[in-house]
């Protein structure tokens, strides 16, 4: 498509484009409004605002911090309490910042984006706020003692910045310093050390990446006794080059494979491999986690301990340090297993993490690696509401909080099946629903960036879909990380169609097993999953009765020119390279939708404030389909960023309108 008649829709805030958006929104709400939609919206809002849901904490020193949104505080409260208070049914919370009150006072639609609190005193913070939920934020220093922003503190205007504390009077900062300071992906290229009380333009440059990089970074490790500074760059999404920055400003390369990730904790260097790596006479397999003494490694020693090695069924999902131990989160056929590894004079020992229930997934959500061996676990499954557990390695495990059940699970069960893809690969998927389903089925997928989809409880989905008699299915297709980097690499770039073949295989397997029919099978995906949805619509329309494509990428000829798109070329390819475009054009949804062909009902959902995946993708795809005589549904939330919603009211609306679309088209 050399001439694109809908380029004007890429102008996000152009009034003509926004008029087109408002017209589409009005059409969709007119079609999908009604009593059931209102009931769905109210039910989801009740889940999101429930007073007895878990207030997930993060420890900073003696306090547990939490960000909380509910009906009375739609934009949220940043607050903290003690562990003893947190253990009670009604903790006393100390509110540090009321985002709703701030927005009203300043006339801004502020959305909370996080805070970095300075250790070890935890009395000042760098708070990030976005307008409407965008990735770009403003940064403002905040005094936790006075509950006020620091008048002459560290502040940054709106940008996709990277900022972090060095000490009380210095920060590392990467932001939009002007021409040439950002990468082609729109992220910081230049990192500076900025001293309190000095103008930003006088900050000292400490590291520069390249214009074609995804991003550059700098950070300070404040671990007592192991204080260090690091800088680095990401040439693409999956590679990095990292350096130790010495006190005199010299840079010492951490010599690991470019596509490996490294992590330093106290005296230890961890290396997580994406591809096989041969050192001396030993080859370490992709997906392995290795450990070395950091100082010895920098000095040239290559004594490596293998902490984890994958097999055909098991991969490493993540790891977390405590003060003296390392917790590994492993996936065995997409089910969680947790191990504790402990370094000692005779090497590393390992044991299961005790007290973890055998349900769908368990994730370490917080540790206190500077001070203790405390860990906090979130445990849940498709039909098991979350349980928040706290323990100290070697001690007892306690249940801190139990989330409420938001839907009736009587008669519902979970099964795991494996579909056979076109090339013979066995693809796992979970089925959640009644044993003898009679209602519609919703198939969800992602399949990219080494992201794993693990079992978890979703009250809104359960109340809006399972409780309506539906069946919910999650496909663990290639491109994800469910079986480690090889599972991801199998669907990279020119191999991307393997992910789509996997998803189609699951759709066919559901019908073959009698779980559903193609007419009653819907599919849903967002972001990279929105691209998946676009491909299912255009390449496999006969397999589905409805398609939902949320915050999607759909124009693979121009995605690298829009917002953060250039950062994803390692995943899909470079459209400006004729060899890459030769395969991209075969599955780019925007280039493969045609008049005269039947497609299932499709719903495109996006956000004007999404500054990661450009809303132009969804706009142009809907416009092209309308021109061709199709009747897509379209809704664009004005706020919301890449999550397509900025508060619980918007989240409830956006979820409810999607479920109403699916119920109408599949029931």
Secondary structure, DSSP 8 states (H G I E B T S, - for coil): --S-TTGGGGSTT-HHHHHHHHHHHHHHHHHH-SHHHHHHHHHHHHHHH-TTS----EEETTEEEEEE--SS-SS-EEEEE-HHHHTSSS---EEEEEHHHHHHHHT--EEEEEEEE-TTT--EEEEEEEETT-S-EEEEEEETTTTEE-TTS-EEEEES-EEEEEETTEEEEE---STTSB-TTSSB-EEEEEETTS-GGG-EEEEE--TTSSEEEEEEE--TT--EEEEEEESSTT--EEEEE-TTS-EEE--S-TTSEEEEETTEEEEE-SS-EEETTEEE-TT-EEEEEHHHHHTT----EEEE---SSEEEEEEEE-SS-EEEEEEETTEEEEEEEEEETTEEEEEE-TT--SSSEEEEEEE-TTT--EEEEEEE-SSS--EEEEEETTS-EEEEEE----S--TTEEEEEEEEE-TTS-EEEEEEEEETT--S-EEEE----TT--------HHHHHHTGGGT-EEEEE--TTSSTT-HHHHHTTSGGGTHHHHHHHHHHHHHHHHTTS--GGGEEEEEETHHHHHHHHHHHH-GGG-SEEEEES----TTTGGGSGGGGGGHHHH--TTSHHHHHHHHHH-GGGS--TTS---EEEEEEETT-SSS-THHHHHHHHHHHHTT---EEEEESS-GGGT-SSHHHHHHHHHHHHHHHHHHH-
